[in-house]
Amino acid sequence: MKVVGSALLLAVALPLAVSAAQTASAGRMLDAATQLPDTTYRVTIDQVQDPTHIIVSFSNGERAVLSAGRPNMTFAAMHVGDSVMLSTSKGTVLVFKDLGAQTDAPNAASTP
């Protein structure tokens, strides 16, 4: 009976622990327009939602959705895992430079 109880507890606790770990690794999502100071950041691309919106991660684990700040700006050439230097204003990207795939070198990024 003790073995069955332990197995049941493990079966319930394991998915909860995995879910908590996934939530912690995902990081807090910032509202870029109100919570992200206007400056230059080095970020990692998590997702390219469409040619004018990207989801990025900062070195401290926080994340944000950023939009293109000009009508002719596109993020279509970016890929998940790329390291990017960008300058923001009110949650929009004014300029960026795609540095390509992230290496094992330490990230010297600024954080919000």
N, CA, C and O atoms as CSV, one atom per row, in Angstrom:
chain,resi,resn,atom,element,x,y,z
A,1,MET,N,N,0.830,-1.200,0.000
A,1,MET,CA,C,0.000,0.000,0.000
A,1,MET,C,C,0.868,1.254,0.000
A,1,MET,O,O,0.547,2.233,-0.675
A,2,LYS,N,N,1.977,1.229,0.762
A,2,LYS,CA,C,2.866,2.372,0.831
A,2,LYS,C,C,3.493,2.656,-0.537
A,2,LYS,O,O,3.658,3.818,-0.905
A,3,VAL,N,N,3.843,1.610,-1.295
A,3,VAL,CA,C,4.442,1.765,-2.615
A,3,VAL,C,C,3.436,2.392,-3.577
A,3,VAL,O,O,3.793,3.274,-4.358
A,4,VAL,N,N,2.183,1.946,-3.526
A,4,VAL,CA,C,1.144,2.481,-4.402
A,4,VAL,C,C,0.906,3.954,-4.087
A,4,VAL,O,O,0.758,4.765,-5.002
A,5,GLY,N,N,0.868,4.308,-2.803
A,5,GLY,CA,C,0.677,5.697,-2.397
A,5,GLY,C,C,1.825,6.572,-2.865
A,5,GLY,O,O,1.602,7.690,-3.328
A,6,SER,N,N,3.046,6.080,-2.752
A,6,SER,CA,C,4.214,6.836,-3.207
A,6,SER,C,C,4.201,7.011,-4.715
A,6,SER,O,O,4.546,8.078,-5.223
A,7,ALA,N,N,3.805,5.966,-5.432
A,7,ALA,CA,C,3.737,6.049,-6.888
A,7,ALA,C,C,2.671,7.048,-7.318
A,7,ALA,O,O,2.872,7.800,-8.273
A,8,LEU,N,N,1.545,7.060,-6.622
A,8,LEU,CA,C,0.475,8.004,-6.936
A,8,LEU,C,C,0.936,9.438,-6.665
A,8,LEU,O,O,0.678,10.336,-7.466
A,9,LEU,N,N,1.604,9.645,-5.558
A,9,LEU,CA,C,2.123,10.967,-5.218
A,9,LEU,C,C,3.129,11.432,-6.271
A,9,LEU,O,O,3.103,12.592,-6.683
A,10,LEU,N,N,4.005,10.543,-6.702
A,10,LEU,CA,C,4.988,10.865,-7.732
A,10,LEU,C,C,4.304,11.191,-9.055
A,10,LEU,O,O,4.714,12.110,-9.763
A,11,ALA,N,N,3.263,10.436,-9.383
A,11,ALA,CA,C,2.539,10.664,-10.640
A,11,ALA,C,C,1.846,12.018,-10.651
A,11,ALA,O,O,1.693,12.621,-11.713
A,12,VAL,N,N,1.426,12.505,-9.488
A,12,VAL,CA,C,0.778,13.812,-9.406
A,12,VAL,C,C,1.816,14.926,-9.307
A,12,VAL,O,O,1.659,15.975,-9.931
A,13,ALA,N,N,2.865,14.710,-8.536
A,13,ALA,CA,C,3.855,15.750,-8.279
A,13,ALA,C,C,4.756,16.018,-9.480
A,13,ALA,O,O,5.137,17.167,-9.706
A,14,LEU,N,N,5.102,15.010,-10.244
A,14,LEU,CA,C,6.026,15.182,-11.359
A,14,LEU,C,C,5.492,16.151,-12.421
A,14,LEU,O,O,6.220,17.060,-12.820
A,15,PRO,N,N,4.246,15.990,-12.892
A,15,PRO,CA,C,3.754,16.971,-13.880
A,15,PRO,C,C,3.704,18.392,-13.331
A,15,PRO,O,O,3.940,19.348,-14.070
A,16,LEU,N,N,3.400,18.542,-12.048
A,16,LEU,CA,C,3.375,19.874,-11.445
A,16,LEU,C,C,4.775,20.481,-11.412
A,16,LEU,O,O,4.935,21.676,-11.663
A,17,ALA,N,N,5.771,19.685,-11.110
A,17,ALA,CA,C,7.149,20.171,-11.074
A,17,ALA,C,C,7.621,20.558,-12.471
A,17,ALA,O,O,8.294,21.575,-12.639
A,18,VAL,N,N,7.276,19.762,-13.464
A,18,VAL,CA,C,7.655,20.078,-14.845
A,18,VAL,C,C,6.981,21.365,-15.285
A,18,VAL,O,O,7.612,22.207,-15.923
A,19,SER,N,N,5.705,21.527,-14.953
A,19,SER,CA,C,4.976,22.741,-15.317
A,19,SER,C,C,5.598,23.968,-14.655
A,19,SER,O,O,5.735,25.009,-15.297
A,20,ALA,N,N,5.975,23.861,-13.388
A,20,ALA,CA,C,6.613,24.971,-12.681
A,20,ALA,C,C,7.964,25.305,-13.301
A,20,ALA,O,O,8.313,26.480,-13.417
A,21,ALA,N,N,8.720,24.306,-13.696
A,21,ALA,CA,C,10.024,24.541,-14.316
A,21,ALA,C,C,9.865,25.225,-15.667
A,21,ALA,O,O,10.652,26.109,-16.004
A,22,GLN,N,N,8.863,24.832,-16.444
A,22,GLN,CA,C,8.633,25.473,-17.739
A,22,GLN,C,C,8.237,26.932,-17.555
A,22,GLN,O,O,8.693,27.798,-18.301
A,23,THR,N,N,7.389,27.208,-16.564
A,23,THR,CA,C,6.972,28.579,-16.301
A,23,THR,C,C,8.158,29.420,-15.865
A,23,THR,O,O,8.297,30.559,-16.310
A,24,ALA,N,N,9.014,28.888,-15.008
A,24,ALA,CA,C,10.173,29.633,-14.533
A,24,ALA,C,C,11.160,29.894,-15.660
A,24,ALA,O,O,11.750,30.973,-15.727
A,25,SER,N,N,11.347,28.925,-16.541
A,25,SER,CA,C,12.306,29.114,-17.628
A,25,SER,C,C,11.777,30.067,-18.687
A,25,SER,O,O,12.564,30.683,-19.405
A,26,ALA,N,N,10.470,30.201,-18.797
A,26,ALA,CA,C,9.899,31.093,-19.789
A,26,ALA,C,C,10.134,32.545,-19.427
A,26,ALA,O,O,10.207,33.382,-20.326
A,27,GLY,N,N,10.254,32.882,-18.158
A,27,GLY,CA,C,10.488,34.246,-17.729
A,27,GLY,C,C,9.226,35.078,-17.745
A,27,GLY,O,O,8.213,34.711,-18.340
A,28,ARG,N,N,9.319,36.205,-17.075
A,28,ARG,CA,C,8.187,37.109,-16.956
A,28,ARG,C,C,8.041,37.882,-18.260
A,28,ARG,O,O,9.031,38.338,-18.831
A,29,MET,N,N,6.817,38.026,-18.725
A,29,MET,CA,C,6.543,38.767,-19.953
A,29,MET,C,C,6.308,40.235,-19.587
A,29,MET,O,O,5.411,40.557,-18.807
A,30,LEU,N,N,7.122,41.110,-20.157
A,30,LEU,CA,C,7.000,42.540,-19.925
A,30,LEU,C,C,6.015,43.162,-20.902
A,30,LEU,O,O,5.868,42.692,-22.031
A,31,ASP,N,N,5.345,44.211,-20.469
A,31,ASP,CA,C,4.585,45.050,-21.389
A,31,ASP,C,C,5.590,46.070,-21.908
A,31,ASP,O,O,5.925,47.030,-21.214
A,32,ALA,N,N,6.066,45.860,-23.124
A,32,ALA,CA,C,7.171,46.648,-23.658
A,32,ALA,C,C,6.858,48.139,-23.689
A,32,ALA,O,O,7.752,48.954,-23.462
A,33,ALA,N,N,5.631,48.506,-23.959
A,33,ALA,CA,C,5.277,49.918,-24.068
A,33,ALA,C,C,5.384,50.652,-22.736
A,33,ALA,O,O,5.692,51.843,-22.713
A,34,THR,N,N,5.133,49.953,-21.618
A,34,THR,CA,C,5.118,50.632,-20.321
A,34,THR,C,C,6.232,50.192,-19.372
A,34,THR,O,O,6.621,50.966,-18.497
A,35,GLN,N,N,6.757,48.977,-19.517
A,35,GLN,CA,C,7.729,48.457,-18.562
A,35,GLN,C,C,9.158,48.392,-19.084
A,35,GLN,O,O,10.077,48.122,-18.310
A,36,LEU,N,N,9.367,48.628,-20.350
A,36,LEU,CA,C,10.698,48.502,-20.930
A,36,LEU,C,C,11.307,49.886,-21.122
A,36,LEU,O,O,10.814,50.673,-21.930
A,37,PRO,N,N,12.382,50.190,-20.380
A,37,PRO,CA,C,13.024,51.495,-20.552
A,37,PRO,C,C,13.561,51.659,-21.981
A,37,PRO,O,O,14.049,50.704,-22.586
A,38,ASP,N,N,13.464,52.864,-22.497
A,38,ASP,CA,C,13.958,53.164,-23.842
A,38,ASP,C,C,15.474,53.227,-23.823
A,38,ASP,O,O,16.056,54.136,-23.230
A,39,THR,N,N,16.114,52.263,-24.469
A,39,THR,CA,C,17.573,52.205,-24.545
A,39,THR,C,C,17.969,51.157,-25.572
A,39,THR,O,O,17.137,50.700,-26.357
A,40,THR,N,N,19.231,50.780,-25.564
A,40,THR,CA,C,19.730,49.741,-26.473
A,40,THR,C,C,19.931,48.455,-25.684
A,40,THR,O,O,20.452,48.480,-24.569
A,41,TYR,N,N,19.516,47.327,-26.265
A,41,TYR,CA,C,19.603,46.022,-25.629
A,41,TYR,C,C,20.232,45.011,-26.575
A,41,TYR,O,O,20.163,45.153,-27.795
A,42,ARG,N,N,20.846,43.990,-25.990
A,42,ARG,CA,C,21.217,42.797,-26.739
A,42,ARG,C,C,20.258,41.717,-26.273
A,42,ARG,O,O,20.203,41.393,-25.087
A,43,VAL,N,N,19.501,41.159,-27.212
A,43,VAL,CA,C,18.448,40.202,-26.890
A,43,VAL,C,C,18.608,38.949,-27.731
A,43,VAL,O,O,19.389,38.916,-28.682
A,44,THR,N,N,17.864,37.927,-27.369
A,44,THR,CA,C,17.806,36.691,-28.145
A,44,THR,C,C,16.392,36.538,-28.686
A,44,THR,O,O,15.416,36.740,-27.965
A,45,ILE,N,N,16.292,36.183,-29.956
A,45,ILE,CA,C,14.980,36.005,-30.586
A,45,ILE,C,C,14.374,34.683,-30.122
A,45,ILE,O,O,14.976,33.622,-30.284
A,46,ASP,N,N,13.161,34.761,-29.536
A,46,ASP,CA,C,12.414,33.567,-29.136
A,46,ASP,C,C,11.443,33.142,-30.234
A,46,ASP,O,O,11.232,31.954,-30.474
A,47,GLN,N,N,10.855,34.146,-30.897
A,47,GLN,CA,C,9.874,33.837,-31.932
A,47,GLN,C,C,9.708,35.054,-32.830
A,47,GLN,O,O,9.711,36.192,-32.360
A,48,VAL,N,N,9.564,34.805,-34.114
A,48,VAL,CA,C,9.191,35.851,-35.064
A,48,VAL,C,C,7.703,35.636,-35.325
A,48,VAL,O,O,7.322,34.722,-36.056
A,49,GLN,N,N,6.864,36.482,-34.726
A,49,GLN,CA,C,5.415,36.301,-34.865
A,49,GLN,C,C,4.949,36.598,-36.287
A,49,GLN,O,O,4.162,35.845,-36.861
A,50,ASP,N,N,5.427,37.673,-36.836
A,50,ASP,CA,C,5.153,38.072,-38.216
A,50,ASP,C,C,6.259,39.047,-38.598
A,50,ASP,O,O,7.117,39.334,-37.763
A,51,PRO,N,N,6.275,39.564,-39.814
A,51,PRO,CA,C,7.401,40.419,-40.214
A,51,PRO,C,C,7.586,41.691,-39.389
A,51,PRO,O,O,8.640,42.323,-39.468
A,52,THR,N,N,6.585,42.079,-38.598
A,52,THR,CA,C,6.707,43.315,-37.812
A,52,THR,C,C,6.657,43.104,-36.303
A,52,THR,O,O,6.659,44.085,-35.559
A,53,HIS,N,N,6.611,41.857,-35.820
A,53,HIS,CA,C,6.559,41.581,-34.379
A,53,HIS,C,C,7.479,40.416,-34.016
A,53,HIS,O,O,7.481,39.380,-34.680
A,54,ILE,N,N,8.262,40.604,-32.945
A,54,ILE,CA,C,9.150,39.547,-32.452
A,54,ILE,C,C,8.976,39.400,-30.948
A,54,ILE,O,O,8.649,40.359,-30.249
A,55,ILE,N,N,9.197,38.193,-30.466
A,55,ILE,CA,C,9.259,37.943,-29.029
A,55,ILE,C,C,10.724,37.716,-28.716
A,55,ILE,O,O,11.382,36.882,-29.338
A,56,VAL,N,N,11.236,38.474,-27.734
A,56,VAL,CA,C,12.655,38.409,-27.392
A,56,VAL,C,C,12.839,38.069,-25.922
A,56,VAL,O,O,11.937,38.263,-25.106
A,57,SER,N,N,14.037,37.550,-25.594
A,57,SER,CA,C,14.434,37.293,-24.207
A,57,SER,C,C,15.629,38.171,-23.876
A,57,SER,O,O,16.533,38.353,-24.691
A,58,PHE,N,N,15.614,38.706,-22.673
A,58,PHE,CA,C,16.730,39.484,-22.165
A,58,PHE,C,C,17.625,38.575,-21.342
A,58,PHE,O,O,17.231,37.458,-21.008
A,59,SER,N,N,18.813,39.034,-21.014
A,59,SER,CA,C,19.769,38.193,-20.292
A,59,SER,C,C,19.276,37.795,-18.905
A,59,SER,O,O,19.741,36.794,-18.360
A,60,ASN,N,N,18.345,38.550,-18.318
A,60,ASN,CA,C,17.822,38.207,-17.003
A,60,ASN,C,C,16.623,37.271,-17.068
A,60,ASN,O,O,16.023,36.959,-16.040
A,61,GLY,N,N,16.265,36.812,-18.290
A,61,GLY,CA,C,15.172,35.859,-18.448
A,61,GLY,C,C,13.832,36.493,-18.756
A,61,GLY,O,O,12.896,35.792,-19.141
A,62,GLU,N,N,13.714,37.798,-18.597
A,62,GLU,CA,C,12.452,38.437,-18.918
A,62,GLU,C,C,12.262,38.475,-20.432
A,62,GLU,O,O,13.227,38.439,-21.196
A,63,ARG,N,N,11.002,38.548,-20.847
A,63,ARG,CA,C,10.672,38.491,-22.264
A,63,ARG,C,C,9.768,39.664,-22.613
A,63,ARG,O,O,9.147,40.263,-21.734
A,64,ALA,N,N,9.697,39.988,-23.905
A,64,ALA,CA,C,8.810,41.056,-24.365
A,64,ALA,C,C,8.475,40.842,-25.837
A,64,ALA,O,O,9.245,40.246,-26.591
A,65,VAL,N,N,7.317,41.339,-26.217
A,65,VAL,CA,C,6.926,41.388,-27.620
A,65,VAL,C,C,7.266,42.793,-28.096
A,65,VAL,O,O,6.812,43.781,-27.519
A,66,LEU,N,N,8.064,42.875,-29.148
A,66,LEU,CA,C,8.455,44.165,-29.704
A,66,LEU,C,C,7.921,44.288,-31.115
A,66,LEU,O,O,7.821,43.299,-31.841
A,67,SER,N,N,7.581,45.498,-31.499
A,67,SER,CA,C,7.076,45.727,-32.852
A,67,SER,C,C,8.005,46.662,-33.607
A,67,SER,O,O,8.777,47.412,-33.010
A,68,ALA,N,N,7.919,46.604,-34.921
A,68,ALA,CA,C,8.732,47.461,-35.777
A,68,ALA,C,C,8.276,48.903,-35.615
A,68,ALA,O,O,7.079,49.186,-35.587
A,69,GLY,N,N,9.236,49.806,-35.508
A,69,GLY,CA,C,8.916,51.208,-35.286
A,69,GLY,C,C,8.738,52.023,-36.553
A,69,GLY,O,O,8.388,53.201,-36.492
A,70,ARG,N,N,8.975,51.408,-37.693
A,70,ARG,CA,C,8.830,52.110,-38.981
A,70,ARG,C,C,8.102,51.213,-39.967
A,70,ARG,O,O,8.214,49.990,-39.883
A,71,PRO,N,N,7.358,51.795,-40.898
A,71,PRO,CA,C,6.585,50.978,-41.851
A,71,PRO,C,C,7.444,50.086,-42.747
A,71,PRO,O,O,6.989,49.022,-43.165
A,72,ASN,N,N,8.675,50.498,-43.048
A,72,ASN,CA,C,9.523,49.702,-43.942
A,72,ASN,C,C,10.443,48.739,-43.204
A,72,ASN,O,O,11.274,48.089,-43.839
A,73,MET,N,N,10.320,48.625,-41.874
A,73,MET,CA,C,11.162,47.717,-41.086
A,73,MET,C,C,10.535,46.324,-41.071
A,73,MET,O,O,9.323,46.175,-40.915
A,74,THR,N,N,11.391,45.300,-41.239
A,74,THR,CA,C,10.904,43.918,-41.208
A,74,THR,C,C,11.857,43.043,-40.397
A,74,THR,O,O,13.074,43.226,-40.416
A,75,PHE,N,N,11.263,42.090,-39.690
A,75,PHE,CA,C,12.031,41.109,-38.919
A,75,PHE,C,C,12.021,39.742,-39.617
A,75,PHE,O,O,12.404,38.743,-39.009
A,76,ALA,N,N,11.599,39.688,-40.855
A,76,ALA,CA,C,11.411,38.425,-41.570
A,76,ALA,C,C,12.689,37.604,-41.700
A,76,ALA,O,O,12.617,36.377,-41.762
A,77,ALA,N,N,13.844,38.238,-41.744
A,77,ALA,CA,C,15.104,37.508,-41.919
A,77,ALA,C,C,15.668,36.967,-40.610
A,77,ALA,O,O,16.652,36.228,-40.624
A,78,MET,N,N,15.060,37.323,-39.479
A,78,MET,CA,C,15.551,36.845,-38.180
A,78,MET,C,C,15.116,35.404,-37.946
A,78,MET,O,O,14.121,34.941,-38.504
A,79,HIS,N,N,15.884,34.701,-37.104
A,79,HIS,CA,C,15.590,33.307,-36.780
A,79,HIS,C,C,15.614,33.121,-35.266
A,79,HIS,O,O,16.288,33.860,-34.548
A,80,VAL,N,N,14.875,32.132,-34.796
A,80,VAL,CA,C,14.890,31.791,-33.377
A,80,VAL,C,C,16.318,31.487,-32.960
A,80,VAL,O,O,17.017,30.726,-33.629
A,81,GLY,N,N,16.750,32.080,-31.856
A,81,GLY,CA,C,18.104,31.874,-31.344
A,81,GLY,C,C,19.094,32.940,-31.778
A,81,GLY,O,O,20.203,32.999,-31.248
A,82,ASP,N,N,18.714,33.792,-32.739
A,82,ASP,CA,C,19.609,34.868,-33.154
A,82,ASP,C,C,19.815,35.859,-32.018
A,82,ASP,O,O,18.905,36.124,-31.233
A,83,SER,N,N,21.009,36.393,-31.946
A,83,SER,CA,C,21.341,37.461,-31.015
A,83,SER,C,C,21.204,38.773,-31.782
A,83,SER,O,O,21.710,38.900,-32.897
A,84,VAL,N,N,20.521,39.746,-31.183
A,84,VAL,CA,C,20.226,40.995,-31.873
A,84,VAL,C,C,20.497,42.179,-30.954
A,84,VAL,O,O,20.125,42.161,-29.781
A,85,MET,N,N,21.146,43.206,-31.489
A,85,MET,CA,C,21.276,44.493,-30.802
A,85,MET,C,C,20.161,45.370,-31.347
A,85,MET,O,O,19.989,45.484,-32.561
A,86,LEU,N,N,19.396,45.995,-30.438
A,86,LEU,CA,C,18.310,46.846,-30.893
A,86,LEU,C,C,18.094,48.000,-29.934
A,86,LEU,O,O,18.404,47.905,-28.746
A,87,SER,N,N,17.563,49.083,-30.458
A,87,SER,CA,C,17.204,50.246,-29.657
A,87,SER,C,C,15.696,50.382,-29.680
A,87,SER,O,O,15.061,50.236,-30.725
A,88,THR,N,N,15.124,50.666,-28.506
A,88,THR,CA,C,13.669,50.727,-28.386
A,88,THR,C,C,13.195,52.101,-27.938
A,88,THR,O,O,13.936,52.875,-27.332
A,89,SER,N,N,11.950,52.374,-28.252
A,89,SER,CA,C,11.235,53.547,-27.754
A,89,SER,C,C,9.780,53.153,-27.603
A,89,SER,O,O,9.114,52.824,-28.584
A,90,LYS,N,N,9.289,53.185,-26.382
A,90,LYS,CA,C,7.894,52.841,-26.079
A,90,LYS,C,C,7.474,51.483,-26.648
A,90,LYS,O,O,6.357,51.324,-27.141
A,91,GLY,N,N,8.386,50.507,-26.573
A,91,GLY,CA,C,8.064,49.145,-26.996
A,91,GLY,C,C,8.219,48.882,-28.476
A,91,GLY,O,O,7.914,47.785,-28.944
A,92,THR,N,N,8.690,49.870,-29.224
A,92,THR,CA,C,8.919,49.649,-30.649
A,92,THR,C,C,10.423,49.684,-30.925
A,92,THR,O,O,11.181,50.356,-30.227
A,93,VAL,N,N,10.826,48.963,-31.932
A,93,VAL,CA,C,12.234,48.891,-32.315
A,93,VAL,C,C,12.512,50.002,-33.324
A,93,VAL,O,O,11.884,50.073,-34.381
A,94,LEU,N,N,13.468,50.870,-32.978
A,94,LEU,CA,C,13.832,51.962,-33.874
A,94,LEU,C,C,14.886,51.527,-34.878
A,94,LEU,O,O,14.778,51.820,-36.069
A,95,VAL,N,N,15.918,50.819,-34.389
A,95,VAL,CA,C,16.979,50.270,-35.227
A,95,VAL,C,C,17.412,48.944,-34.641
A,95,VAL,O,O,17.266,48.719,-33.440
A,96,PHE,N,N,17.947,48.053,-35.481
A,96,PHE,CA,C,18.456,46.779,-34.980
A,96,PHE,C,C,19.575,46.280,-35.866
A,96,PHE,O,O,19.707,46.667,-37.027
A,97,LYS,N,N,20.381,45.404,-35.276
A,97,LYS,CA,C,21.416,44.697,-36.030
A,97,LYS,C,C,21.349,43.239,-35.608
A,97,LYS,O,O,21.532,42.909,-34.436
A,98,ASP,N,N,21.085,42.369,-36.578
A,98,ASP,CA,C,21.036,40.930,-36.319
A,98,ASP,C,C,22.469,40.414,-36.285
A,98,ASP,O,O,23.184,40.485,-37.284
A,99,LEU,N,N,22.889,39.891,-35.127
A,99,LEU,CA,C,24.248,39.390,-34.949
A,99,LEU,C,C,24.367,37.914,-35.304
A,99,LEU,O,O,25.455,37.342,-35.222
A,100,GLY,N,N,23.270,37.299,-35.693
A,100,GLY,CA,C,23.285,35.896,-36.086
A,100,GLY,C,C,23.062,34.962,-34.914
A,100,GLY,O,O,22.621,35.378,-33.843
A,101,ALA,N,N,23.371,33.699,-35.133
A,101,ALA,CA,C,23.150,32.668,-34.116
A,101,ALA,C,C,23.990,32.949,-32.890
A,101,ALA,O,O,25.150,33.349,-32.984
A,102,GLN,N,N,23.376,32.732,-31.733
A,102,GLN,CA,C,24.050,32.966,-30.464
A,102,GLN,C,C,25.113,31.904,-30.240
A,102,GLN,O,O,24.885,30.728,-30.526
A,103,THR,N,N,26.281,32.308,-29.727
A,103,THR,CA,C,27.362,31.376,-29.451
A,103,THR,C,C,27.392,31.047,-27.965
A,103,THR,O,O,26.539,31.503,-27.203
A,104,ASP,N,N,28.382,30.253,-27.555
A,104,ASP,CA,C,28.529,29.906,-26.155
A,104,ASP,C,C,29.176,31.013,-25.345
A,104,ASP,O,O,29.328,30.879,-24.131
A,105,ALA,N,N,29.558,32.097,-25.988
A,105,ALA,CA,C,30.187,33.209,-25.278
A,105,ALA,C,C,29.185,33.827,-24.322
A,105,ALA,O,O,27.986,33.831,-24.602
A,106,PRO,N,N,29.655,34.350,-23.197
A,106,PRO,CA,C,28.728,34.978,-22.238
A,106,PRO,C,C,28.011,36.148,-22.877
A,106,PRO,O,O,28.577,36.878,-23.691
A,107,ASN,N,N,26.758,36.315,-22.496
A,107,ASN,CA,C,25.937,37.398,-23.040
A,107,ASN,C,C,26.207,38.661,-22.245
A,107,ASN,O,O,25.944,38.706,-21.043
A,108,ALA,N,N,26.726,39.683,-22.900
A,108,ALA,CA,C,27.036,40.942,-22.246
A,108,ALA,C,C,25.863,41.900,-22.364
A,108,ALA,O,O,26.050,43.117,-22.398
A,109,ALA,N,N,24.665,41.361,-22.426
A,109,ALA,CA,C,23.474,42.171,-22.689
A,109,ALA,C,C,23.084,43.009,-21.500
A,109,ALA,O,O,23.318,42.660,-20.342
A,110,SER,N,N,22.482,44.125,-21.833
A,110,SER,CA,C,21.823,44.933,-20.820
A,110,SER,C,C,20.481,44.287,-20.531
A,110,SER,O,O,19.935,43.570,-21.369
A,111,THR,N,N,19.962,44.538,-19.366
A,111,THR,CA,C,18.657,43.999,-19.021
A,111,THR,C,C,17.736,45.138,-18.670
A,111,THR,O,O,18.189,46.200,-18.243
A,112,PRO,N,N,16.442,44.927,-18.845
A,112,PRO,CA,C,15.503,46.012,-18.537
A,112,PRO,C,C,15.461,46.305,-17.064
A,112,PRO,O,O,14.722,47.190,-16.631
